[in-house]
Every structure is written in structure tokens, then in C-alpha cells.
Amino acid sequence: MHVFKQVAGAVSIDIRGAKGPNAITINGTYDPTDEICNDWPVYQKRGDPNKWMEFFNQSKKWYIKATADRGKARGWLRLASDPPTQPENCTAVCEVWDGSKWSSQGSVNIVTAKQRHEEDMKAGSLRRIRATPVRISGATGPSGPSINGIYEPTEEICGGWPVYRKKDDSEKWLEYIVASNEWYVKPTADKGKPEGWMCISSDPPTRPELTKGTCDVWDGERWTSQNTVVITALPGYFRGMTEVQIFCNEEIKKSHEKFTLTLNRTIKLLSSSIPLDKIQDGNQQLINMNYEIEQKLSTLKTQREKERERERKEQQEIMLKDMGEFEDEDLEDDEEEDDEDDDEVDDDGDDIEDGDIEEDDIDEYDDDS
């Protein structure tokens, strides 16, 4: 019964923040299986059946490992758990194998998959508000035509960042993969995977146009670095009519300021031949015009902030809706587990209904009597 409670209480976990050559192997989501190792459930990496997380009793540590290392105190990551508890509840710092030695990595973070989903949706919604289309240019070789182009942010979120779709090509994407801390240009078939035609390191993560890493491009056989690849925010992009009006009024303001300077210089040169009252009237007209432009800009910027706040609320509503669906799924799973708990099963796998007594139980009772 002790083991059964541990298995029943196990939930999917998400591991993030591992660095080094084994980072992409370690980072990811792990789901509990029905298997038991040293009285604790065994976890399997989602999307990779050859990666596991299991507890080793002698060292009192959790290990992430390959199938060949199951049952052994070895792997790519280890986490002390004394007294033993679920991975997401451990307080020790994770250690990562770098190929020659174990090193502590305080950046490794383990939480439930549910919590990670909520965090990613919240962060992604806020980042989506600031996201703008980007242009990728300079990629060469056979993958160049697939890579180069304009990518527009969508409502999708991956790893806490908005997913971009290539303009005029709905089968090509720009997506952040948190397991490797890289942005990837990829086809639809590779979404959610660290695969594609191009990748660029982004650690710490940031918007694609702000990344400082060098782009690697797949040439059909291997990855090659291409310093010619450039990612830039698309110039002249407006997210609505309000931003168009702000842009126009700011241009008017710049032109008017230049005109005012030129006119003041001209008046200064001709001041001896222009009546003073005319100069004062002209200056007042310029002041009034500048004031009107400033007021117009202030009103438009206030309007823009209200629109962005409305966008934020809409994104939060979407996030809360997604979280609610996530919780509903958990509730259904819990109800199913409760139903399973109510039914005992004998060694032959048959259900024992309330009031039934096994023959072995009757024999024991008779012997005792």
C-alpha cells in the first residue's frame, strides 16, 4: 500500500535549465510509468522512450539515464533525495555529467508539468504583446530558400515564447526550443523538436531579433556556421491604426520642428524689416501648432496603452481558459484514479466486490478457530 500511494501520487514533471553537452538530453518533460524501482515510480521522457528517471536506493539519488543504465547509479543527471521524495519536491542542487566529471548546476529547475504549463502560458502571453515580425536574410546553401523570409508571431506558445509563422508559407516556422536554448526555423513536422534548417543559440533566452549567437544552417549533411545570417525586426511594422496615426504625427512633429528652426533663423535675419507684432503673432501660431501636435500624440499614446492593456487581458483570459482545461483534465484523471482505488484486485486479476471473501481468507479463519 505504501508503494501504491507513491505511484498514485506521481505526476508529470518538467526539467529545465541543464547546460553543457548533455543539456538537450536532460531537459524535457518526464511522465510517470507503472514501473517501480526501489519503491518509487520510474519516469520516462516524453517523446524519447530511451530516456528515464529513476531512484537508486543505495545512493539516495534520482538519476536521468539511458535504457542501458537502468537499475544502476549512473546517468547524465543526479539529484540527492534524502529522505526520498518526488523529484519536484527535492531541495538539493542537481549535478550534471559533462563527459568527464559531475558538476553542480543551480540553474536546473524541476517543477510539475502543470506548473510549467501555467508559467509558460503567462510568460508567452506577455511576450506575444511585444513580439513583432522579423526578417531572416543571408542564409545560403540548399536550405537558404526555406530559411530566408519574413516570420510573423502567432498566438501559439512554445517554451514560454511566441511561435512565428513564415509569411506566405504556413508550413514553415520559427520556434524556441527551451531544451537547447535555441531558436529553430523548421517545417511543421519538426515543431516541438530541436530540429530544422537553421538554429541560433539564445541563452539567456530573448526575442529572435535580439539574439547574439551565430546561426547554424543545415546543408543536407551537417550543421555549418553562417555569419551572414541576420535576424532583424521588420521596419515599418504597425500593429494597428493607432500606431499608424502615432507614426504620422511624430513625423509631422519632426517636420514642424525643423520648419520652426528654419523660420526662426529667417525672422532673425529679417527682424529689422518685420513689425514686432507680426513676429509675436507668428511665434504664437507656431507655439499653438506644436501644442496641438503634442496633445494629439499624447491622446494617441494613451489610446495605444488602452489597446495593449485590452490585448493583455484577452491573452490572460486565453491563458486562464487553457489552465482551466488543464485542471479539468487533472480532475478527470483524479476521479478515474479514485474509481480504481475503490476496486481491489486479487492475484488472478479479478475484481473483489464488497462483501466477497477469498477462499484463502476462509481457510485462515478456520485454522485459527
Secondary structure, DSSP 8 states (H G I E B T S, - for coil): -HHHHHHHH---EEEE---STTHHHH-EEEEEEEEEETTEEEEEETT-TTEEEEEETTTTEEEEEEGGGTTSS-SSEEEE-SS---GGG--S--EEE-SSSEEE-TT-EEEEHHHHHHHHHHHHHHHHHH---EEEE---STTHHHH-EEEEEEEEEETTEEEEEETT-TTEEEEEETTTTEEEEEEGGGTTSS-SSEEEE-SS---GGG--S-EEEE-SSSEEEETT-EEEE-TT--SSHHHHHHHHHHHHHHHHHHHHHHHHHHHHHHGGGS-HHHHHHHHHHHHHHHHHHHHHHHHHHHHHHHHHHHHHHHHHHHHHHHHHHHHHHHHHHHHHHHHHHHSEE-TTS-EE-TT---HHHHHHHHHH-
